[in-house]
């Protein structure tokens, strides 16, 4: 039986979810054999301690099926200069001064290769708004490598995010997008 969006649950990750999250991310690293960049990619390799830092700072959301199998994840971080990620710090610096109301960082987002077409990408973002208190988090920002056309299209076209700028980090150009809470 094919999975449907109705059978999916979105919730905050627990440490026991970290191995599944790392497994989902693995095919999307450019240094992996048979990597298909057309399917999107992740710039930085994650570890369980990095996932725990994301989850502790603001949150790491997962999509799970009826068997509690993790099918996707979305990281959330405060909008601050004390990020453990230097590329996040570069984006925050590029966005200064930031006049957006109640800003935060969203991403990375990743959906398991075998879970495409289930609406998980949009589902994780809908769950994000339910998870984050409206009084504290109104405008999300993310960065996407300009060579990652699939991710750019997913955020700008499917999600309705807005391109707000770009910045250079480690010789790579990143596009900054924002996504505001609907009223």
Secondary structure, DSSP 8 states (H G I E B T S, - for coil): ----GGG-EEEE--GGGHHHHHHHHHTTBTTSTT--GGG--BSS---HHHHHHHHHHTEEEEEE-TT--EEEEEEEEESSTT-S-HHHHHHHHHT-S--STTEEEEEEEEE-GGGTTSSHHHHHHHHHHHHS-TTT--EEEEEEETT-HHHHHIIIIIS--EEEEEEEETTEEEEEEEEE---
